[in-house]
Amino acid sequence: MRYEILKYERIRNFRVDKDLSQITVANELNIAQNTLSQYELGINNIPNEILIKLALFYETSTDYLLNLTDNPKPYKRKSGA
C-alpha cells in the first residue's frame, strides 16, 4: 500500500502547493470529493481521462504526476489538442 501512496503523492502536492481544496479540484474534474481523496491516497487507480484532466489543470505532464519523470514541465502538445 505504501507504494500506491507514493505513486500519487504529486497529485496531492500540486493541490496543496496551490492552496486548493479537494472540493475545488474535484469540481474542476467533475468528480466527487471523496473520489479525489481516494485517488490521492492511492486507494483507487486514476482513470486515464482524469489523469489527463489533472495534467492539463496543473500544467504538467502525466508522467510527472505518475512519478515517471522529475521534470514538471509539460511536453509540447499536438496542434489542436
PyMOL Python script that loads the backbone (N, CA, C, O; Angstrom):
from pymol import cmd

cmd.read_pdbstr("""\
ATOM      1  N   MET A   1       0.820  -1.197   0.000  1.00  0.00           N
ATOM      2  CA  MET A   1       0.000   0.000   0.000  1.00  0.00           C
ATOM      3  C   MET A   1       0.864   1.261   0.000  1.00  0.00           C
ATOM      4  O   MET A   1       0.479   2.257  -0.613  1.00  0.00           O
ATOM      5  N   ARG A   2       1.985   1.250   0.648  1.00  0.00           N
ATOM      6  CA  ARG A   2       2.843   2.435   0.699  1.00  0.00           C
ATOM      7  C   ARG A   2       3.279   2.854  -0.701  1.00  0.00           C
ATOM      8  O   ARG A   2       3.390   4.049  -0.977  1.00  0.00           O
ATOM      9  N   TYR A   3       3.526   1.898  -1.584  1.00  0.00           N
ATOM     10  CA  TYR A   3       3.906   2.217  -2.963  1.00  0.00           C
ATOM     11  C   TYR A   3       2.837   3.066  -3.637  1.00  0.00           C
ATOM     12  O   TYR A   3       3.149   4.038  -4.326  1.00  0.00           O
ATOM     13  N   GLU A   4       1.583   2.699  -3.437  1.00  0.00           N
ATOM     14  CA  GLU A   4       0.481   3.435  -4.063  1.00  0.00           C
ATOM     15  C   GLU A   4       0.412   4.866  -3.547  1.00  0.00           C
ATOM     16  O   GLU A   4       0.155   5.787  -4.323  1.00  0.00           O
ATOM     17  N   ILE A   5       0.634   5.068  -2.258  1.00  0.00           N
ATOM     18  CA  ILE A   5       0.601   6.413  -1.707  1.00  0.00           C
ATOM     19  C   ILE A   5       1.689   7.266  -2.358  1.00  0.00           C
ATOM     20  O   ILE A   5       1.435   8.409  -2.736  1.00  0.00           O
ATOM     21  N   LEU A   6       2.878   6.727  -2.488  1.00  0.00           N
ATOM     22  CA  LEU A   6       3.953   7.467  -3.127  1.00  0.00           C
ATOM     23  C   LEU A   6       3.651   7.715  -4.601  1.00  0.00           C
ATOM     24  O   LEU A   6       4.014   8.754  -5.152  1.00  0.00           O
ATOM     25  N   LYS A   7       2.987   6.759  -5.228  1.00  0.00           N
ATOM     26  CA  LYS A   7       2.679   6.862  -6.647  1.00  0.00           C
ATOM     27  C   LYS A   7       1.855   8.106  -6.959  1.00  0.00           C
ATOM     28  O   LYS A   7       2.070   8.742  -7.991  1.00  0.00           O
ATOM     29  N   TYR A   8       0.922   8.463  -6.089  1.00  0.00           N
ATOM     30  CA  TYR A   8       0.031   9.590  -6.351  1.00  0.00           C
ATOM     31  C   TYR A   8       0.326  10.809  -5.480  1.00  0.00           C
ATOM     32  O   TYR A   8      -0.479  11.738  -5.423  1.00  0.00           O
ATOM     33  N   GLU A   9       1.452  10.811  -4.817  1.00  0.00           N
ATOM     34  CA  GLU A   9       1.812  11.902  -3.921  1.00  0.00           C
ATOM     35  C   GLU A   9       1.856  13.254  -4.642  1.00  0.00           C
ATOM     36  O   GLU A   9       1.461  14.268  -4.066  1.00  0.00           O
ATOM     37  N   ARG A  10       2.318  13.283  -5.861  1.00  0.00           N
ATOM     38  CA  ARG A  10       2.452  14.551  -6.589  1.00  0.00           C
ATOM     39  C   ARG A  10       1.101  15.180  -6.896  1.00  0.00           C
ATOM     40  O   ARG A  10       0.996  16.404  -6.977  1.00  0.00           O
ATOM     41  N   ILE A  11       0.086  14.381  -7.065  1.00  0.00           N
ATOM     42  CA  ILE A  11      -1.249  14.917  -7.324  1.00  0.00           C
ATOM     43  C   ILE A  11      -1.729  15.698  -6.105  1.00  0.00           C
ATOM     44  O   ILE A  11      -2.292  16.785  -6.234  1.00  0.00           O
ATOM     45  N   ARG A  12      -1.506  15.142  -4.939  1.00  0.00           N
ATOM     46  CA  ARG A  12      -1.864  15.842  -3.709  1.00  0.00           C
ATOM     47  C   ARG A  12      -0.968  17.070  -3.517  1.00  0.00           C
ATOM     48  O   ARG A  12      -1.457  18.141  -3.155  1.00  0.00           O
ATOM     49  N   ASN A  13       0.332  16.922  -3.757  1.00  0.00           N
ATOM     50  CA  ASN A  13       1.268  18.029  -3.552  1.00  0.00           C
ATOM     51  C   ASN A  13       0.917  19.234  -4.423  1.00  0.00           C
ATOM     52  O   ASN A  13       0.978  20.369  -3.952  1.00  0.00           O
ATOM     53  N   PHE A  14       0.554  19.007  -5.674  1.00  0.00           N
ATOM     54  CA  PHE A  14       0.141  20.114  -6.547  1.00  0.00           C
ATOM     55  C   PHE A  14      -1.036  20.861  -5.935  1.00  0.00           C
ATOM     56  O   PHE A  14      -1.045  22.091  -5.883  1.00  0.00           O
ATOM     57  N   ARG A  15      -2.018  20.115  -5.479  1.00  0.00           N
ATOM     58  CA  ARG A  15      -3.213  20.734  -4.908  1.00  0.00           C
ATOM     59  C   ARG A  15      -2.873  21.545  -3.665  1.00  0.00           C
ATOM     60  O   ARG A  15      -3.320  22.683  -3.516  1.00  0.00           O
ATOM     61  N   VAL A  16      -2.093  20.965  -2.788  1.00  0.00           N
ATOM     62  CA  VAL A  16      -1.730  21.644  -1.542  1.00  0.00           C
ATOM     63  C   VAL A  16      -0.859  22.866  -1.819  1.00  0.00           C
ATOM     64  O   VAL A  16      -1.068  23.926  -1.228  1.00  0.00           O
ATOM     65  N   ASP A  17       0.115  22.723  -2.716  1.00  0.00           N
ATOM     66  CA  ASP A  17       1.002  23.845  -3.047  1.00  0.00           C
ATOM     67  C   ASP A  17       0.240  25.036  -3.623  1.00  0.00           C
ATOM     68  O   ASP A  17       0.657  26.181  -3.453  1.00  0.00           O
ATOM     69  N   LYS A  18      -0.864  24.772  -4.298  1.00  0.00           N
ATOM     70  CA  LYS A  18      -1.665  25.843  -4.895  1.00  0.00           C
ATOM     71  C   LYS A  18      -2.799  26.293  -3.960  1.00  0.00           C
ATOM     72  O   LYS A  18      -3.668  27.074  -4.348  1.00  0.00           O
ATOM     73  N   ASP A  19      -2.768  25.782  -2.722  1.00  0.00           N
ATOM     74  CA  ASP A  19      -3.789  26.124  -1.720  1.00  0.00           C
ATOM     75  C   ASP A  19      -5.204  25.860  -2.216  1.00  0.00           C
ATOM     76  O   ASP A  19      -6.107  26.666  -1.995  1.00  0.00           O
ATOM     77  N   LEU A  20      -5.390  24.739  -2.882  1.00  0.00           N
ATOM     78  CA  LEU A  20      -6.704  24.357  -3.381  1.00  0.00           C
ATOM     79  C   LEU A  20      -7.296  23.268  -2.496  1.00  0.00           C
ATOM     80  O   LEU A  20      -6.580  22.395  -2.006  1.00  0.00           O
ATOM     81  N   SER A  21      -8.593  23.326  -2.299  1.00  0.00           N
ATOM     82  CA  SER A  21      -9.264  22.275  -1.540  1.00  0.00           C
ATOM     83  C   SER A  21      -9.559  21.097  -2.464  1.00  0.00           C
ATOM     84  O   SER A  21      -9.563  21.232  -3.687  1.00  0.00           O
ATOM     85  N   GLN A  22      -9.804  19.946  -1.855  1.00  0.00           N
ATOM     86  CA  GLN A  22     -10.200  18.795  -2.660  1.00  0.00           C
ATOM     87  C   GLN A  22     -11.508  19.072  -3.380  1.00  0.00           C
ATOM     88  O   GLN A  22     -11.698  18.620  -4.509  1.00  0.00           O
ATOM     89  N   ILE A  23     -12.405  19.801  -2.752  1.00  0.00           N
ATOM     90  CA  ILE A  23     -13.699  20.112  -3.376  1.00  0.00           C
ATOM     91  C   ILE A  23     -13.496  20.955  -4.629  1.00  0.00           C
ATOM     92  O   ILE A  23     -14.146  20.718  -5.647  1.00  0.00           O
ATOM     93  N   THR A  24     -12.599  21.937  -4.564  1.00  0.00           N
ATOM     94  CA  THR A  24     -12.335  22.795  -5.720  1.00  0.00           C
ATOM     95  C   THR A  24     -11.815  21.983  -6.894  1.00  0.00           C
ATOM     96  O   THR A  24     -12.302  22.126  -8.016  1.00  0.00           O
ATOM     97  N   VAL A  25     -10.827  21.132  -6.639  1.00  0.00           N
ATOM     98  CA  VAL A  25     -10.241  20.322  -7.709  1.00  0.00           C
ATOM     99  C   VAL A  25     -11.255  19.295  -8.207  1.00  0.00           C
ATOM    100  O   VAL A  25     -11.382  19.087  -9.413  1.00  0.00           O
ATOM    101  N   ALA A  26     -11.967  18.662  -7.301  1.00  0.00           N
ATOM    102  CA  ALA A  26     -12.976  17.673  -7.692  1.00  0.00           C
ATOM    103  C   ALA A  26     -14.044  18.304  -8.586  1.00  0.00           C
ATOM    104  O   ALA A  26     -14.467  17.697  -9.570  1.00  0.00           O
ATOM    105  N   ASN A  27     -14.475  19.506  -8.253  1.00  0.00           N
ATOM    106  CA  ASN A  27     -15.457  20.204  -9.097  1.00  0.00           C
ATOM    107  C   ASN A  27     -14.892  20.471 -10.483  1.00  0.00           C
ATOM    108  O   ASN A  27     -15.600  20.333 -11.480  1.00  0.00           O
ATOM    109  N   GLU A  28     -13.636  20.848 -10.551  1.00  0.00           N
ATOM    110  CA  GLU A  28     -12.982  21.096 -11.848  1.00  0.00           C
ATOM    111  C   GLU A  28     -12.941  19.827 -12.704  1.00  0.00           C
ATOM    112  O   GLU A  28     -13.036  19.884 -13.930  1.00  0.00           O
ATOM    113  N   LEU A  29     -12.798  18.687 -12.034  1.00  0.00           N
ATOM    114  CA  LEU A  29     -12.714  17.402 -12.733  1.00  0.00           C
ATOM    115  C   LEU A  29     -14.077  16.733 -12.923  1.00  0.00           C
ATOM    116  O   LEU A  29     -14.177  15.696 -13.579  1.00  0.00           O
ATOM    117  N   ASN A  30     -15.120  17.327 -12.347  1.00  0.00           N
ATOM    118  CA  ASN A  30     -16.473  16.748 -12.383  1.00  0.00           C
ATOM    119  C   ASN A  30     -16.533  15.370 -11.725  1.00  0.00           C
ATOM    120  O   ASN A  30     -17.147  14.436 -12.241  1.00  0.00           O
ATOM    121  N   ILE A  31     -15.873  15.277 -10.562  1.00  0.00           N
ATOM    122  CA  ILE A  31     -15.924  14.044  -9.771  1.00  0.00           C
ATOM    123  C   ILE A  31     -16.253  14.432  -8.336  1.00  0.00           C
ATOM    124  O   ILE A  31     -16.206  15.610  -7.982  1.00  0.00           O
ATOM    125  N   ALA A  32     -16.585  13.451  -7.517  1.00  0.00           N
ATOM    126  CA  ALA A  32     -16.882  13.700  -6.106  1.00  0.00           C
ATOM    127  C   ALA A  32     -15.594  13.935  -5.326  1.00  0.00           C
ATOM    128  O   ALA A  32     -14.533  13.426  -5.687  1.00  0.00           O
ATOM    129  N   GLN A  33     -15.702  14.706  -4.265  1.00  0.00           N
ATOM    130  CA  GLN A  33     -14.530  14.999  -3.423  1.00  0.00           C
ATOM    131  C   GLN A  33     -13.934  13.729  -2.854  1.00  0.00           C
ATOM    132  O   GLN A  33     -12.712  13.590  -2.818  1.00  0.00           O
ATOM    133  N   ASN A  34     -14.769  12.791  -2.407  1.00  0.00           N
ATOM    134  CA  ASN A  34     -14.225  11.558  -1.829  1.00  0.00           C
ATOM    135  C   ASN A  34     -13.522  10.700  -2.884  1.00  0.00           C
ATOM    136  O   ASN A  34     -12.623   9.928  -2.551  1.00  0.00           O
ATOM    137  N   THR A  35     -13.916  10.825  -4.132  1.00  0.00           N
ATOM    138  CA  THR A  35     -13.227  10.121  -5.215  1.00  0.00           C
ATOM    139  C   THR A  35     -11.818  10.673  -5.383  1.00  0.00           C
ATOM    140  O   THR A  35     -10.859   9.911  -5.512  1.00  0.00           O
ATOM    141  N   LEU A  36     -11.692  12.001  -5.381  1.00  0.00           N
ATOM    142  CA  LEU A  36     -10.371  12.619  -5.463  1.00  0.00           C
ATOM    143  C   LEU A  36      -9.518  12.202  -4.272  1.00  0.00           C
ATOM    144  O   LEU A  36      -8.334  11.905  -4.428  1.00  0.00           O
ATOM    145  N   SER A  37     -10.103  12.180  -3.106  1.00  0.00           N
ATOM    146  CA  SER A  37      -9.378  11.757  -1.907  1.00  0.00           C
ATOM    147  C   SER A  37      -8.839  10.336  -2.068  1.00  0.00           C
ATOM    148  O   SER A  37      -7.698  10.058  -1.701  1.00  0.00           O
ATOM    149  N   GLN A  38      -9.644   9.454  -2.607  1.00  0.00           N
ATOM    150  CA  GLN A  38      -9.220   8.070  -2.812  1.00  0.00           C
ATOM    151  C   GLN A  38      -8.101   7.985  -3.840  1.00  0.00           C
ATOM    152  O   GLN A  38      -7.209   7.146  -3.708  1.00  0.00           O
ATOM    153  N   TYR A  39      -8.130   8.835  -4.858  1.00  0.00           N
ATOM    154  CA  TYR A  39      -7.032   8.884  -5.825  1.00  0.00           C
ATOM    155  C   TYR A  39      -5.748   9.355  -5.148  1.00  0.00           C
ATOM    156  O   TYR A  39      -4.688   8.757  -5.330  1.00  0.00           O
ATOM    157  N   GLU A  40      -5.851  10.432  -4.364  1.00  0.00           N
ATOM    158  CA  GLU A  40      -4.673  10.988  -3.705  1.00  0.00           C
ATOM    159  C   GLU A  40      -4.047  10.000  -2.727  1.00  0.00           C
ATOM    160  O   GLU A  40      -2.827   9.967  -2.571  1.00  0.00           O
ATOM    161  N   LEU A  41      -4.866   9.209  -2.079  1.00  0.00           N
ATOM    162  CA  LEU A  41      -4.368   8.233  -1.108  1.00  0.00           C
ATOM    163  C   LEU A  41      -3.905   6.933  -1.755  1.00  0.00           C
ATOM    164  O   LEU A  41      -3.326   6.079  -1.083  1.00  0.00           O
ATOM    165  N   GLY A  42      -4.154   6.776  -3.050  1.00  0.00           N
ATOM    166  CA  GLY A  42      -3.751   5.551  -3.732  1.00  0.00           C
ATOM    167  C   GLY A  42      -4.693   4.391  -3.491  1.00  0.00           C
ATOM    168  O   GLY A  42      -4.353   3.242  -3.771  1.00  0.00           O
ATOM    169  N   ILE A  43      -5.893   4.688  -2.968  1.00  0.00           N
ATOM    170  CA  ILE A  43      -6.881   3.635  -2.730  1.00  0.00           C
ATOM    171  C   ILE A  43      -7.448   3.159  -4.058  1.00  0.00           C
ATOM    172  O   ILE A  43      -7.626   1.960  -4.273  1.00  0.00           O
ATOM    173  N   ASN A  44      -7.728   4.099  -4.942  1.00  0.00           N
ATOM    174  CA  ASN A  44      -8.234   3.778  -6.282  1.00  0.00           C
ATOM    175  C   ASN A  44      -7.243   4.269  -7.327  1.00  0.00           C
ATOM    176  O   ASN A  44      -6.599   5.303  -7.150  1.00  0.00           O
ATOM    177  N   ASN A  45      -7.130   3.525  -8.406  1.00  0.00           N
ATOM    178  CA  ASN A  45      -6.315   3.972  -9.526  1.00  0.00           C
ATOM    179  C   ASN A  45      -7.043   5.090 -10.266  1.00  0.00           C
ATOM    180  O   ASN A  45      -8.273   5.113 -10.331  1.00  0.00           O
ATOM    181  N   ILE A  46      -6.276   5.999 -10.814  1.00  0.00           N
ATOM    182  CA  ILE A  46      -6.850   7.135 -11.518  1.00  0.00           C
ATOM    183  C   ILE A  46      -7.097   6.753 -12.972  1.00  0.00           C
ATOM    184  O   ILE A  46      -6.174   6.316 -13.659  1.00  0.00           O
ATOM    185  N   PRO A  47      -8.327   6.910 -13.448  1.00  0.00           N
ATOM    186  CA  PRO A  47      -8.593   6.641 -14.865  1.00  0.00           C
ATOM    187  C   PRO A  47      -7.795   7.612 -15.748  1.00  0.00           C
ATOM    188  O   PRO A  47      -7.541   8.753 -15.361  1.00  0.00           O
ATOM    189  N   ASN A  48      -7.412   7.145 -16.920  1.00  0.00           N
ATOM    190  CA  ASN A  48      -6.618   7.972 -17.834  1.00  0.00           C
ATOM    191  C   ASN A  48      -7.276   9.319 -18.100  1.00  0.00           C
ATOM    192  O   ASN A  48      -6.590  10.340 -18.139  1.00  0.00           O
ATOM    193  N   GLU A  49      -8.572   9.341 -18.281  1.00  0.00           N
ATOM    194  CA  GLU A  49      -9.302  10.583 -18.567  1.00  0.00           C
ATOM    195  C   GLU A  49      -9.085  11.614 -17.448  1.00  0.00           C
ATOM    196  O   GLU A  49      -8.863  12.793 -17.724  1.00  0.00           O
ATOM    197  N   ILE A  50      -9.148  11.172 -16.209  1.00  0.00           N
ATOM    198  CA  ILE A  50      -8.961  12.070 -15.069  1.00  0.00           C
ATOM    199  C   ILE A  50      -7.500  12.478 -14.949  1.00  0.00           C
ATOM    200  O   ILE A  50      -7.199  13.627 -14.626  1.00  0.00           O
ATOM    201  N   LEU A  51      -6.599  11.549 -15.207  1.00  0.00           N
ATOM    202  CA  LEU A  51      -5.173  11.854 -15.148  1.00  0.00           C
ATOM    203  C   LEU A  51      -4.808  12.937 -16.162  1.00  0.00           C
ATOM    204  O   LEU A  51      -4.032  13.842 -15.856  1.00  0.00           O
ATOM    205  N   ILE A  52      -5.356  12.845 -17.338  1.00  0.00           N
ATOM    206  CA  ILE A  52      -5.114  13.857 -18.373  1.00  0.00           C
ATOM    207  C   ILE A  52      -5.687  15.197 -17.939  1.00  0.00           C
ATOM    208  O   ILE A  52      -5.036  16.229 -18.105  1.00  0.00           O
ATOM    209  N   LYS A  53      -6.902  15.199 -17.385  1.00  0.00           N
ATOM    210  CA  LYS A  53      -7.503  16.444 -16.903  1.00  0.00           C
ATOM    211  C   LYS A  53      -6.638  17.081 -15.808  1.00  0.00           C
ATOM    212  O   LYS A  53      -6.462  18.299 -15.783  1.00  0.00           O
ATOM    213  N   LEU A  54      -6.101  16.253 -14.904  1.00  0.00           N
ATOM    214  CA  LEU A  54      -5.232  16.766 -13.841  1.00  0.00           C
ATOM    215  C   LEU A  54      -3.962  17.383 -14.418  1.00  0.00           C
ATOM    216  O   LEU A  54      -3.535  18.452 -13.982  1.00  0.00           O
ATOM    217  N   ALA A  55      -3.366  16.718 -15.389  1.00  0.00           N
ATOM    218  CA  ALA A  55      -2.142  17.242 -16.009  1.00  0.00           C
ATOM    219  C   ALA A  55      -2.416  18.575 -16.693  1.00  0.00           C
ATOM    220  O   ALA A  55      -1.608  19.497 -16.585  1.00  0.00           O
ATOM    221  N   LEU A  56      -3.526  18.693 -17.385  1.00  0.00           N
ATOM    222  CA  LEU A  56      -3.888  19.955 -18.026  1.00  0.00           C
ATOM    223  C   LEU A  56      -4.184  21.031 -16.987  1.00  0.00           C
ATOM    224  O   LEU A  56      -3.771  22.181 -17.142  1.00  0.00           O
ATOM    225  N   PHE A  57      -4.892  20.662 -15.942  1.00  0.00           N
ATOM    226  CA  PHE A  57      -5.256  21.612 -14.884  1.00  0.00           C
ATOM    227  C   PHE A  57      -4.015  22.155 -14.177  1.00  0.00           C
ATOM    228  O   PHE A  57      -3.922  23.354 -13.914  1.00  0.00           O
ATOM    229  N   TYR A  58      -3.067  21.276 -13.871  1.00  0.00           N
ATOM    230  CA  TYR A  58      -1.855  21.680 -13.163  1.00  0.00           C
ATOM    231  C   TYR A  58      -0.720  22.090 -14.103  1.00  0.00           C
ATOM    232  O   TYR A  58       0.370  22.442 -13.651  1.00  0.00           O
ATOM    233  N   GLU A  59      -0.979  22.042 -15.402  1.00  0.00           N
ATOM    234  CA  GLU A  59       0.002  22.423 -16.420  1.00  0.00           C
ATOM    235  C   GLU A  59       1.310  21.640 -16.263  1.00  0.00           C
ATOM    236  O   GLU A  59       2.396  22.210 -16.155  1.00  0.00           O
ATOM    237  N   THR A  60       1.162  20.328 -16.255  1.00  0.00           N
ATOM    238  CA  THR A  60       2.303  19.425 -16.151  1.00  0.00           C
ATOM    239  C   THR A  60       2.037  18.226 -17.047  1.00  0.00           C
ATOM    240  O   THR A  60       1.073  18.220 -17.813  1.00  0.00           O
ATOM    241  N   SER A  61       2.886  17.214 -16.953  1.00  0.00           N
ATOM    242  CA  SER A  61       2.689  16.003 -17.755  1.00  0.00           C
ATOM    243  C   SER A  61       2.130  14.882 -16.887  1.00  0.00           C
ATOM    244  O   SER A  61       2.292  14.880 -15.667  1.00  0.00           O
ATOM    245  N   THR A  62       1.479  13.944 -17.532  1.00  0.00           N
ATOM    246  CA  THR A  62       1.002  12.771 -16.809  1.00  0.00           C
ATOM    247  C   THR A  62       2.189  11.980 -16.250  1.00  0.00           C
ATOM    248  O   THR A  62       2.094  11.399 -15.169  1.00  0.00           O
ATOM    249  N   ASP A  63       3.286  11.957 -16.974  1.00  0.00           N
ATOM    250  CA  ASP A  63       4.486  11.259 -16.486  1.00  0.00           C
ATOM    251  C   ASP A  63       4.967  11.845 -15.162  1.00  0.00           C
ATOM    252  O   ASP A  63       5.378  11.108 -14.265  1.00  0.00           O
ATOM    253  N   TYR A  64       4.918  13.158 -15.041  1.00  0.00           N
ATOM    254  CA  TYR A  64       5.340  13.790 -13.789  1.00  0.00           C
ATOM    255  C   TYR A  64       4.379  13.423 -12.662  1.00  0.00           C
ATOM    256  O   TYR A  64       4.815  13.089 -11.561  1.00  0.00           O
ATOM    257  N   LEU A  65       3.080  13.483 -12.928  1.00  0.00           N
ATOM    258  CA  LEU A  65       2.103  13.132 -11.904  1.00  0.00           C
ATOM    259  C   LEU A  65       2.256  11.690 -11.440  1.00  0.00           C
ATOM    260  O   LEU A  65       2.012  11.374 -10.275  1.00  0.00           O
ATOM    261  N   LEU A  66       2.661  10.818 -12.358  1.00  0.00           N
ATOM    262  CA  LEU A  66       2.833   9.401 -12.028  1.00  0.00           C
ATOM    263  C   LEU A  66       4.235   9.071 -11.522  1.00  0.00           C
ATOM    264  O   LEU A  66       4.569   7.906 -11.307  1.00  0.00           O
ATOM    265  N   ASN A  67       5.052  10.110 -11.335  1.00  0.00           N
ATOM    266  CA  ASN A  67       6.396   9.946 -10.800  1.00  0.00           C
ATOM    267  C   ASN A  67       7.311   9.170 -11.748  1.00  0.00           C
ATOM    268  O   ASN A  67       8.215   8.462 -11.304  1.00  0.00           O
ATOM    269  N   LEU A  68       7.074   9.307 -13.053  1.00  0.00           N
ATOM    270  CA  LEU A  68       7.915   8.641 -14.050  1.00  0.00           C
ATOM    271  C   LEU A  68       9.041   9.547 -14.532  1.00  0.00           C
ATOM    272  O   LEU A  68       9.980   9.091 -15.185  1.00  0.00           O
ATOM    273  N   THR A  69       8.939  10.840 -14.204  1.00  0.00           N
ATOM    274  CA  THR A  69       9.978  11.809 -14.533  1.00  0.00           C
ATOM    275  C   THR A  69      10.033  12.841 -13.409  1.00  0.00           C
ATOM    276  O   THR A  69       9.061  13.029 -12.678  1.00  0.00           O
ATOM    277  N   ASP A  70      11.158  13.491 -13.282  1.00  0.00           N
ATOM    278  CA  ASP A  70      11.293  14.549 -12.283  1.00  0.00           C
ATOM    279  C   ASP A  70      11.127  15.938 -12.891  1.00  0.00           C
ATOM    280  O   ASP A  70      11.259  16.945 -12.195  1.00  0.00           O
ATOM    281  N   ASN A  71      10.838  15.992 -14.183  1.00  0.00           N
ATOM    282  CA  ASN A  71      10.661  17.262 -14.876  1.00  0.00           C
ATOM    283  C   ASN A  71       9.171  17.625 -14.883  1.00  0.00           C
ATOM    284  O   ASN A  71       8.382  16.961 -15.556  1.00  0.00           O
ATOM    285  N   PRO A  72       8.774  18.679 -14.138  1.00  0.00           N
ATOM    286  CA  PRO A  72       7.354  19.022 -14.078  1.00  0.00           C
ATOM    287  C   PRO A  72       6.820  19.752 -15.310  1.00  0.00           C
ATOM    288  O   PRO A  72       5.609  19.924 -15.449  1.00  0.00           O
ATOM    289  N   LYS A  73       7.720  20.186 -16.212  1.00  0.00           N
ATOM    290  CA  LYS A  73       7.252  20.908 -17.404  1.00  0.00           C
ATOM    291  C   LYS A  73       6.471  19.955 -18.313  1.00  0.00           C
ATOM    292  O   LYS A  73       6.866  18.808 -18.520  1.00  0.00           O
ATOM    293  N   PRO A  74       5.367  20.452 -18.845  1.00  0.00           N
ATOM    294  CA  PRO A  74       4.592  19.595 -19.754  1.00  0.00           C
ATOM    295  C   PRO A  74       5.305  19.430 -21.088  1.00  0.00           C
ATOM    296  O   PRO A  74       6.114  20.265 -21.492  1.00  0.00           O
ATOM    297  N   TYR A  75       4.986  18.342 -21.752  1.00  0.00           N
ATOM    298  CA  TYR A  75       5.503  18.120 -23.102  1.00  0.00           C
ATOM    299  C   TYR A  75       4.808  19.066 -24.056  1.00  0.00           C
ATOM    300  O   TYR A  75       3.719  19.561 -23.767  1.00  0.00           O
ATOM    301  N   LYS A  76       5.425  19.316 -25.176  1.00  0.00           N
ATOM    302  CA  LYS A  76       4.769  20.101 -26.215  1.00  0.00           C
ATOM    303  C   LYS A  76       3.580  19.295 -26.732  1.00  0.00           C
ATOM    304  O   LYS A  76       3.716  18.125 -27.091  1.00  0.00           O
ATOM    305  N   ARG A  77       2.440  19.926 -26.764  1.00  0.00           N
ATOM    306  CA  ARG A  77       1.225  19.239 -27.196  1.00  0.00           C
ATOM    307  C   ARG A  77       1.034  19.366 -28.708  1.00  0.00           C
ATOM    308  O   ARG A  77       1.529  20.298 -29.340  1.00  0.00           O
ATOM    309  N   LYS A  78       0.310  18.413 -29.258  1.00  0.00           N
ATOM    310  CA  LYS A  78      -0.040  18.451 -30.668  1.00  0.00           C
ATOM    311  C   LYS A  78      -0.941  19.651 -30.934  1.00  0.00           C
ATOM    312  O   LYS A  78      -1.650  20.106 -30.037  1.00  0.00           O
ATOM    313  N   SER A  79      -0.917  20.158 -32.149  1.00  0.00           N
ATOM    314  CA  SER A  79      -1.818  21.236 -32.542  1.00  0.00           C
ATOM    315  C   SER A  79      -3.246  20.774 -32.403  1.00  0.00           C
ATOM    316  O   SER A  79      -3.596  19.663 -32.802  1.00  0.00           O
ATOM    317  N   GLY A  80      -4.072  21.634 -31.834  1.00  0.00           N
ATOM    318  CA  GLY A  80      -5.487  21.314 -31.676  1.00  0.00           C
ATOM    319  C   GLY A  80      -5.796  20.415 -30.502  1.00  0.00           C
ATOM    320  O   GLY A  80      -6.954  20.050 -30.301  1.00  0.00           O
ATOM    321  N   ALA A  81      -4.784  20.042 -29.710  1.00  0.00           N
ATOM    322  CA  ALA A  81      -5.045  19.153 -28.555  1.00  0.00           C
ATOM    323  C   ALA A  81      -5.215  19.956 -27.301  1.00  0.00           C
ATOM    324  O   ALA A  81      -5.440  19.390 -26.232  1.00  0.00           O
TER     325      ALA A  81
END
""", "prot")
cmd.dss("prot")
cmd.show_as("cartoon", "prot")
cmd.util.cbc("prot")
cmd.orient("prot")
